[in-house]
Structures are given as C-alpha cells and as structure tokens.
Amino acid sequence: MTEHPALNSALLHDFLVSQGVPVVGDLRIDLISGGKSNLTFSVRDDESRWVVRRPPTSGLTPSAHDMNREWAVTSALQSTDVPVAPTVAIDSDGDVLGAPFTVVGFVDGQVIRTSDDLTALSDSDVERNLDGLVETLARLHEVDYQAVGLGDFGRPDGFAARQVKLWARQWGHVKTRELDDVERLVAALTDRLPGQTRNTIVHGDYRVDNTITDTDDPGIVKAVVDWELSTLGDPITDVALMCVYRRPGFDQVVGFEAAWTSDRYPAADDIAQRYAARTGRDLGDWDFYLALANLKLGVIAEGITHRARAGAASDGADSAAEATAEFIAAGLAQLKGARRVG
C-alpha cells in the first residue's frame, strides 16, 4: 500500500471494508490538491477509484474545512440535476484518521485550473464552458432545499449580515498584520446591508476549477466539487464571488496563473448579466455583493498564509496574503461606486 502522512492507507482500507465498500487489492494514494484548503486524494484499488477529502493537518480556522457540511449537501443533491460526485462514506467524527473525512466516487473528466489548461480549448470551447458554469449555478439555486432535506442546513434569514460578521471574525483569527481597511470595509458593508433577499443553497466557492467538466466538451459540467463553505443563503453572493475571482490578484492567492483570471473569459459584469438573464432574477445591490466578495477573498488569502506559517505545506502560500490589501481596497472602492471588478 502507498502512504501519505495525512492519509493512512491501512486505516482507510479497514474503514471502507467496514462500510460495506468492496476493496480489491492494495490501496494506492495520490495527493490531487491541498495545502491551501482541504486535502484531496485519489485512492485506487485494483478495480475502483475514489476521492477522499480531509482538512489540512495544521493551521485550521473556525467554520472552514467542514467535511460534514460537504457530505450533507452532496448527499442531498444526489437526487437533483445538479452534478455532484456519488457519495460513498464519511467518518464524521474523525475516529479513523484523527480528522473527519469523506469518500466519494471518482468522476472522470477535466479540471480547468491553470492558464495552460486553457491553451487546449478553442474560443468556442471557452464560451461553452462559461455557459455550462452559469447554467449549473442557476440549477443549484433553483433546487428546493426543503424538498431535498436541507431545511436545517443553515439559517438563511439575515444571511448577508452574518456573512459580514463571519468574515470579520475570520480576519481576527487569521490576520498576519494589522490592516485598518478591513475594519473600514466591514463597517461600510454593515451600513449597506440589503433588505429582503431570495434564499437558496449557496455553494460558497464557485468558479471553474471547482468543477469537473467533460473531457471532450467543456460545456458539460460533470460534477461541482469543494462544498466546504456551502450553506443556505443569498444566491447573489455566489454570483459575486464567482465574478471577484476573475480579478488578477487571484493568481497571487493560488500561486499560479489561474484559468479563471484569463481574459479569454468575459468580464465579470458580463458573467453576472448572463446569470441574471438565465434566471430572470435581479442582481439587487450588486456593488454590495461585490464588496462582500472582495472581503471574503481578502480574508481567504490571508488565511492561506496564516496556515502556511502554522506549518501547512503549500507552494507559494506564504505570499498569498500579499493580495489581501488589493481585495479589501477593491471592496471599499466598490461601495464608493468605482467599478474595479473584472
């Protein structure tokens, strides 16, 4: 059996067997991604392939890395037209590996992650991919969360206010230096909270590389992944974050030239309008949502560096926080009416 410090193959083998999962031969484990967020592994035996996800080994922050949340929402979505990986098993208490983890079926396809991944795609491929992303997000927001058993998945009322407080609180946990503009942005957002909003399942981290697309047709989304920030709330927060991820500073956060920041995709406002046209829904106070997304991404960037300094190994993570000030400034500018997104 192959080993990884964060995933003991013998313990995993015994767990799968105890859950009634047929295991044929030794397990082979490969790290797909991890360090900046949850660790994701490819696990094979002689006949099958699975994906195992667990939290990082150090530098954890409150409310992040929630494996039970991922499991709940992906299990509920199995019966919908939102594409997700088939659920297999969960250790919700962390008894096996010392941390909770999930096991899902492997979904064959491609992940469009880096700018190099785009080179194999034509302009029409990129256009189809964007249409598929918007369509899939719209389908997610159309799911009746009560009907699929997620009525207790979150507290949607007052969602925007709680998001502002959540990311302000997260900043307190992960900040690596003082940055007064964070408090200014939090105060400005608090003064501009939207009124009544629509409530849906929210992915919380939606962008192209958190999907698996068909190998031959990037317009077909075969699975949406990375549900650790999902909840019930205002769907426009998903749209805004997807758009703010288009900022060039996101490359600094992930440590490489991301596909999603490429100018081969349309500008952020164009993407938002496509969602509005597909759903027939108004985007509301769009500047508020963009500013909130900038706060969230700025804190996420800071958190990556915080975890790196706490010992979580990940290439380039120590410099991710260099992008934080850019996102916070963009959020403040957004609320002043300066269009800085896209």
C-alpha positions as CSV (number, residue, x, y, z in Angstrom):
1,M,0.0,0.0,0.0
2,T,1.2,3.5,-0.8
3,E,1.3,6.0,2.1
4,H,0.7,9.7,2.6
5,P,1.3,11.4,6.0
6,A,-2.3,12.7,6.1
7,L,-4.0,9.5,4.9
8,N,-3.1,6.1,6.3
9,S,-3.9,3.5,3.7
10,A,-4.3,0.6,6.1
11,L,-6.7,2.5,8.3
12,L,-8.6,3.7,5.2
13,H,-8.8,0.2,3.8
14,D,-10.3,-1.1,7.0
15,F,-12.8,1.8,7.2
16,L,-14.0,1.2,3.6
17,V,-14.5,-2.5,4.3
18,S,-16.4,-1.7,7.5
19,Q,-18.7,0.5,5.5
20,G,-19.5,-2.3,3.0
21,V,-17.3,-0.9,0.2
22,P,-15.7,-3.7,-1.8
23,V,-11.9,-3.3,-1.8
24,V,-9.9,-5.4,-4.2
25,G,-6.1,-5.4,-3.6
26,D,-4.0,-2.7,-2.0
27,L,-4.9,0.9,-2.0
28,R,-2.8,3.4,-3.9
29,I,-3.0,7.0,-2.8
30,D,-2.1,10.2,-4.7
31,L,-2.5,13.7,-3.5
32,I,-4.6,15.6,-6.0
33,S,-4.5,19.0,-4.3
34,G,-4.3,20.5,-0.9
35,G,-2.4,22.7,1.5
36,K,-4.4,25.9,0.8
37,S,-7.7,24.2,1.7
38,N,-9.0,20.7,2.3
39,L,-6.6,17.9,1.2
40,T,-7.9,15.9,-1.8
41,F,-6.6,12.4,-2.6
42,S,-7.2,10.0,-5.4
43,V,-7.4,6.4,-4.0
44,R,-7.4,3.3,-6.2
45,D,-7.6,-0.4,-5.6
46,D,-7.4,-3.0,-8.4
47,E,-10.9,-2.3,-9.7
48,S,-12.2,1.0,-8.3
49,R,-11.2,4.6,-7.8
50,W,-12.4,7.1,-5.2
51,V,-11.7,10.6,-3.9
52,V,-11.0,11.2,-0.3
53,R,-11.1,14.7,1.3
54,R,-10.0,15.7,4.8
55,P,-9.0,19.0,6.5
56,P,-5.4,20.3,6.4
57,T,-3.0,18.9,9.0
58,S,-2.3,22.3,10.6
59,G,-3.5,26.0,10.7
60,L,-7.2,25.2,10.8
61,T,-9.6,28.2,11.1
62,P,-13.1,28.2,12.6
63,S,-16.0,27.3,10.3
64,A,-13.7,26.2,7.4
65,H,-12.8,22.7,6.3
66,D,-16.3,21.3,7.3
67,M,-16.4,17.8,6.0
68,N,-19.9,17.1,7.4
69,R,-21.2,20.1,5.6
70,E,-19.8,18.8,2.3
71,W,-21.3,15.4,2.9
72,A,-24.7,16.8,3.8
73,V,-25.2,18.9,0.8
74,T,-23.7,16.5,-1.8
75,S,-25.8,13.7,-0.4
76,A,-28.9,15.8,-0.7
77,L,-28.1,16.8,-4.3
78,Q,-27.8,13.2,-5.5
79,S,-31.5,13.3,-6.5
80,T,-31.3,16.6,-8.4
81,D,-30.0,17.8,-11.8
82,V,-27.0,19.5,-10.1
83,P,-24.0,17.3,-10.9
84,V,-22.1,16.1,-7.9
85,A,-19.8,13.1,-7.2
86,P,-21.6,10.0,-5.9
87,T,-21.3,9.8,-2.1
88,V,-19.7,6.6,-0.7
89,A,-18.8,7.0,3.0
90,I,-18.0,9.5,5.8
91,D,-16.1,9.5,9.1
92,S,-17.9,12.5,10.6
93,D,-16.1,12.3,14.0
94,G,-12.6,11.7,12.8
95,D,-12.2,8.5,14.7
96,V,-10.3,6.7,11.9
97,L,-7.7,9.3,10.8
98,G,-7.9,11.8,13.7
99,A,-9.9,14.2,11.4
100,P,-13.2,13.9,9.6
101,F,-13.1,12.8,6.0
102,T,-15.4,11.9,3.1
103,V,-15.2,9.3,0.4
104,V,-16.9,9.9,-3.0
105,G,-16.8,8.2,-6.3
106,F,-14.2,9.4,-8.8
107,V,-15.6,11.5,-11.6
108,D,-13.7,11.1,-14.8
109,G,-13.2,14.4,-16.7
110,Q,-11.0,17.5,-16.8
111,V,-10.4,20.3,-14.3
112,I,-9.7,23.7,-16.0
113,R,-7.4,25.1,-13.4
114,T,-4.4,27.0,-14.9
115,S,-4.0,29.3,-17.9
116,D,-2.1,26.4,-19.6
117,D,-5.2,24.3,-19.3
118,L,-7.0,26.8,-21.5
119,T,-4.5,26.5,-24.3
120,A,-6.1,23.3,-25.5
121,L,-9.5,25.0,-25.7
122,S,-10.8,27.0,-28.6
123,D,-12.7,30.2,-28.1
124,S,-16.0,28.4,-28.7
125,D,-14.9,25.8,-26.0
126,V,-14.3,28.6,-23.5
127,E,-17.7,30.1,-24.4
128,R,-19.5,26.8,-23.9
129,N,-17.6,26.3,-20.7
130,L,-18.9,29.6,-19.3
131,D,-22.4,28.8,-20.4
132,G,-22.2,25.5,-18.6
133,L,-20.9,27.1,-15.4
134,V,-23.7,29.7,-15.4
135,E,-26.3,27.0,-16.2
136,T,-25.1,24.8,-13.4
137,L,-25.0,27.6,-10.8
138,A,-28.6,28.5,-11.9
139,R,-29.7,24.9,-11.4
140,L,-28.2,24.8,-7.9
141,H,-30.0,28.0,-6.9
142,E,-33.3,26.5,-8.3
143,V,-33.2,23.4,-6.0
144,D,-35.9,23.3,-3.4
145,Y,-33.7,22.8,-0.4
146,Q,-36.7,21.9,1.8
147,A,-37.7,19.1,-0.6
148,V,-34.2,17.5,-0.6
149,G,-33.9,17.5,3.2
150,L,-31.8,20.6,3.7
151,G,-34.2,22.7,5.6
152,D,-31.9,22.7,8.6
153,F,-28.7,23.2,6.6
154,G,-28.4,26.8,7.5
155,R,-30.2,30.0,8.7
156,P,-30.9,31.9,5.5
157,D,-32.6,34.8,7.1
158,G,-30.2,37.6,7.8
159,F,-27.5,35.8,5.8
160,A,-25.7,38.9,4.5
161,A,-25.3,40.4,7.9
162,R,-24.0,37.1,9.3
163,Q,-21.6,36.9,6.4
164,V,-20.1,40.3,7.1
165,K,-19.7,39.3,10.8
166,L,-18.3,35.9,9.9
167,W,-15.5,37.2,7.7
168,A,-14.7,40.0,10.1
169,R,-14.4,37.3,12.8
170,Q,-12.3,35.1,10.5
171,W,-10.0,38.1,9.9
172,G,-9.3,38.2,13.6
173,H,-8.3,34.6,13.6
174,V,-6.0,34.6,10.5
175,K,-4.6,38.1,10.2
176,T,-0.8,38.2,9.9
177,R,-0.6,42.0,10.4
178,E,-2.9,44.9,11.1
179,L,-4.9,46.3,8.1
180,D,-7.2,49.1,9.0
181,D,-9.0,49.0,5.7
182,V,-10.6,45.7,6.8
183,E,-12.4,47.4,9.6
184,R,-13.5,50.2,7.3
185,L,-14.9,47.7,4.7
186,V,-16.7,45.7,7.4
187,A,-18.3,49.0,8.7
188,A,-19.3,50.1,5.2
189,L,-20.9,46.7,4.5
190,T,-22.7,46.7,7.8
191,D,-24.2,50.1,6.9
192,R,-25.4,48.9,3.5
193,L,-26.9,45.5,4.1
194,P,-29.6,44.5,1.6
195,G,-33.2,44.1,2.6
196,Q,-35.3,41.0,1.7
197,T,-33.5,38.5,-0.4
198,R,-34.1,35.1,-2.0
199,N,-32.8,32.1,-0.2
200,T,-31.3,29.0,-1.9
201,I,-28.5,26.5,-1.5
202,V,-25.2,28.5,-1.8
203,H,-22.0,26.8,-2.9
204,G,-19.8,29.5,-1.3
205,D,-16.7,28.9,-3.5
206,Y,-18.0,28.6,-7.1
207,R,-15.6,29.0,-10.0
208,V,-14.3,27.0,-13.0
209,D,-11.7,24.9,-11.1
210,N,-14.2,23.8,-8.6
211,T,-16.0,21.9,-11.3
212,I,-15.1,18.8,-13.3
213,T,-16.1,19.1,-17.0
214,D,-16.4,16.5,-19.7
215,T,-13.1,15.7,-21.4
216,D,-14.5,16.2,-24.9
217,D,-17.0,19.0,-24.2
218,P,-16.0,21.7,-21.5
219,G,-19.6,23.0,-21.7
220,I,-20.8,19.9,-19.8
221,V,-20.2,20.1,-16.1
222,K,-20.0,16.6,-14.7
223,A,-19.5,17.5,-11.1
224,V,-19.3,20.5,-8.8
225,V,-16.8,19.9,-6.0
226,D,-15.4,21.7,-2.9
227,W,-18.6,22.2,-0.9
228,E,-16.9,23.0,2.4
229,L,-18.4,26.6,2.5
230,S,-21.9,25.7,1.3
231,T,-24.9,26.8,3.3
232,L,-28.4,28.3,2.8
233,G,-28.4,32.0,1.9
234,D,-28.5,34.6,-0.7
235,P,-27.6,33.2,-4.2
236,I,-26.2,36.5,-5.4
237,T,-23.3,36.0,-3.1
238,D,-22.3,33.0,-5.2
239,V,-22.5,35.1,-8.4
240,A,-20.5,37.9,-6.9
241,L,-17.7,35.7,-5.6
242,M,-17.5,33.9,-8.9
243,C,-17.0,37.4,-10.5
244,V,-14.5,38.7,-8.0
245,Y,-12.4,35.5,-8.5
246,R,-11.8,37.0,-12.0
247,R,-9.6,39.7,-10.5
248,P,-5.9,39.3,-11.5
249,G,-4.9,39.3,-7.8
250,F,-6.4,35.8,-7.5
251,D,-3.3,34.5,-9.2
252,Q,-1.3,35.6,-6.2
253,V,-3.8,33.8,-3.9
254,V,-3.4,30.4,-5.7
255,G,0.2,30.8,-6.6
256,F,-0.1,30.3,-10.3
257,E,-1.7,31.9,-13.4
258,A,-5.3,30.7,-13.0
259,A,-7.6,29.8,-15.9
260,W,-10.4,31.8,-14.3
261,T,-8.4,35.1,-14.4
262,S,-7.7,34.8,-18.1
263,D,-9.0,37.5,-20.4
264,R,-10.3,34.7,-22.6
265,Y,-13.3,34.6,-20.3
266,P,-15.7,37.6,-20.5
267,A,-15.5,40.4,-17.9
268,A,-17.1,39.9,-14.5
269,D,-20.2,42.1,-15.2
270,D,-20.9,40.2,-18.4
271,I,-20.9,36.9,-16.5
272,A,-23.2,38.4,-13.9
273,Q,-25.6,39.5,-16.6
274,R,-25.6,36.1,-18.2
275,Y,-26.7,34.7,-14.8
276,A,-29.4,37.3,-14.5
277,A,-30.7,36.6,-18.0
278,R,-30.7,32.8,-17.4
279,T,-32.6,33.0,-14.1
280,G,-34.7,36.1,-14.7
281,R,-33.5,37.4,-11.4
282,D,-32.4,40.9,-10.4
283,L,-28.9,41.2,-9.0
284,G,-30.0,43.7,-6.3
285,D,-27.4,45.9,-4.8
286,W,-24.6,44.5,-7.0
287,D,-21.9,46.8,-5.5
288,F,-22.7,45.5,-2.0
289,Y,-22.3,41.9,-3.1
290,L,-19.1,42.5,-5.0
291,A,-17.7,44.4,-1.9
292,L,-18.6,41.5,0.3
293,A,-17.0,39.0,-2.1
294,N,-13.8,41.1,-2.0
295,L,-13.8,41.0,1.8
296,K,-14.3,37.2,1.7
297,L,-11.5,36.6,-0.8
298,G,-9.1,39.0,1.0
299,V,-9.6,37.1,4.3
300,I,-9.2,33.8,2.4
301,A,-5.9,34.9,1.0
302,E,-4.8,36.0,4.5
303,G,-5.9,32.6,5.9
304,I,-3.8,30.7,3.3
305,T,-0.6,32.5,4.5
306,H,-1.7,32.0,8.1
307,R,-1.9,28.3,7.7
308,A,1.4,28.2,5.8
309,R,3.1,29.9,8.7
310,A,1.4,27.4,11.1
311,G,3.1,24.6,9.2
312,A,0.6,23.6,6.4
313,A,2.9,22.9,3.4
314,S,1.8,24.5,0.1
315,D,3.8,26.1,-2.7
316,G,3.5,29.9,-2.7
317,A,1.1,30.0,0.2
318,D,3.3,32.2,2.3
319,S,2.9,35.1,-0.2
320,A,-0.9,34.7,-0.7
321,A,-1.6,37.5,1.8
322,E,0.2,39.9,-0.4
323,A,-3.1,40.1,-2.4
324,T,-5.3,40.8,0.7
325,A,-4.9,44.6,0.6
326,E,-5.8,44.7,-3.1
327,F,-9.1,42.9,-2.5
328,I,-10.0,44.9,0.6
329,A,-9.3,48.2,-1.4
330,A,-11.4,46.9,-4.3
331,G,-14.3,46.3,-1.9
332,L,-14.1,49.8,-0.5
333,A,-13.9,51.3,-4.0
334,Q,-16.9,49.2,-5.0
335,L,-19.1,50.8,-2.3
336,K,-18.0,54.2,-3.4
337,G,-19.2,53.5,-6.9
338,A,-15.8,52.9,-8.5
339,R,-16.1,49.9,-10.9
340,R,-13.0,47.9,-10.2
341,V,-14.2,44.3,-10.7
342,G,-13.4,42.4,-13.9
